[in-house]
């Protein structure tokens, strides 16, 4: 199996790779066409690294087939989020306190703060020991 994958990569180095359903192990696809519903391996690392652009194709399955499944994965698209009120302020959308970091290891605290802002928190405070200021 591995030899087949390697030989395809050698013989066709510039070919676009399209995976069907999910990429085979060791294959880095440019596009993955999957069916009926997203698979966790297409959304989360490390599988998402090999999936490329993901296209969800409708193959005619009845909606009940998907709706009745016990899903553990829900993808929320930006258009599904409610619009922010024009009179809102930082207190309207919650507060997040992140306590973390140490000398030479401030990255995770800074990234967590940025993620909280991107997720929509109104006010984010990153608390670190005085010895690591400023981050």
C-alpha positions in Angstrom: 0.0 0.0 0.0 2.7 2.4 1.0 4.7 1.7 -2.2 1.6 2.5 -4.3 1.1 5.8 -2.6 4.8 6.7 -2.9 5.0 5.7 -6.6 2.0 7.8 -7.4 3.6 10.8 -5.7 6.9 10.2 -7.6 5.2 9.6 -11.0 2.8 12.5 -10.8 4.4 15.1 -8.6 2.2 18.0 -9.8 -1.1 16.1 -9.9 -4.0 17.4 -7.8 -5.0 14.8 -5.3 -8.7 14.3 -4.6 -9.7 12.1 -1.7 -13.1 10.4 -1.6 -14.8 10.4 1.8 -11.5 10.7 3.8 -7.8 10.7 2.7 -6.0 7.4 2.9 -3.3 7.4 5.6 -0.1 9.1 4.3 -1.9 10.9 1.5 -2.1 14.7 1.6 -5.1 15.6 -0.5 -5.8 19.0 -2.2 -9.5 18.4 -1.9 -11.6 15.8 0.0 -15.1 15.1 -1.2 -17.1 13.5 1.7 -20.7 12.4 1.8 -23.8 13.1 4.0 -22.0 14.6 7.0 -18.6 15.8 8.1 -16.3 13.4 9.8 -14.3 14.4 12.8 -11.1 13.4 11.1 -11.7 16.0 8.4 -12.2 18.8 11.0 -9.7 18.1 13.7 -5.9 17.7 13.7 -4.1 15.7 12.6 -6.5 14.5 10.0 -7.5 18.0 9.0 -3.9 18.6 7.9 -4.3 16.0 5.1 -7.8 16.8 4.0 -7.2 20.0 2.0 -10.4 21.8 1.0 -13.4 19.7 2.2 -16.5 19.5 0.1 -19.7 18.0 1.6 -21.6 16.3 -1.2 -25.3 15.4 -1.0 -25.8 11.8 -2.2 -29.5 11.7 -1.5 -29.6 10.2 1.9 -32.8 11.0 3.8 -32.3 13.8 6.3 -33.6 11.6 9.1 -30.6 9.3 8.6 -28.3 12.1 9.7 -30.6 13.7 12.2 -31.2 10.5 14.1 -27.5 9.8 14.6 -25.9 10.5 17.9 -23.6 13.3 16.8 -20.7 14.3 18.9 -19.5 17.0 16.4 -21.4 20.2 15.5 -19.9 22.7 13.2 -21.2 26.2 13.7 -20.8 28.5 10.6 -20.3 32.2 11.1 -23.7 33.0 9.5 -25.4 30.9 12.2 -24.2 33.1 15.0 -26.5 35.9 16.1 -25.7 39.4 15.1 -24.3 41.6 17.9 -26.6 44.3 19.2 -25.7 47.8 18.1 -26.0 49.0 21.7 -23.8 46.2 23.2 -20.7 46.8 25.1 -17.8 44.7 26.4 -19.9 43.5 29.4 -22.7 42.3 27.2 -20.6 39.4 25.8 -19.0 38.0 28.9 -15.6 38.2 30.5 -12.8 35.7 30.4 -9.8 35.5 32.8 -6.8 33.5 31.7 -4.1 32.8 34.3 -1.0 31.4 32.8 2.5 31.8 31.5 6.0 31.6 33.0 9.3 33.0 32.0 9.9 32.0 28.4 6.6 30.2 28.1 4.0 33.0 27.5 2.8 31.7 24.1 -0.1 29.5 25.4 -1.5 32.3 27.6 -1.3 34.8 24.7 -2.9 32.4 22.3 -5.7 31.6 24.7 -6.4 35.3 25.1 -6.6 35.8 21.3 -8.8 32.7 20.9 -11.2 34.1 23.6 -11.5 37.4 21.7 -12.0 35.6 18.4 -14.7 33.4 20.0 -16.6 36.6 20.9 -15.8 37.3 24.6 -16.5 40.9 25.4 -13.5 41.4 27.8 -10.4 39.2 28.0 -7.8 39.6 30.8 -4.6 37.6 30.6 -3.0 37.4 34.1 0.7 36.4 34.2 3.4 36.5 36.8 5.1 39.9 37.0 8.3 38.3 35.8 7.0 37.6 32.4 5.4 41.0 31.6 5.0 42.3 29.0 3.8 39.5 26.8 
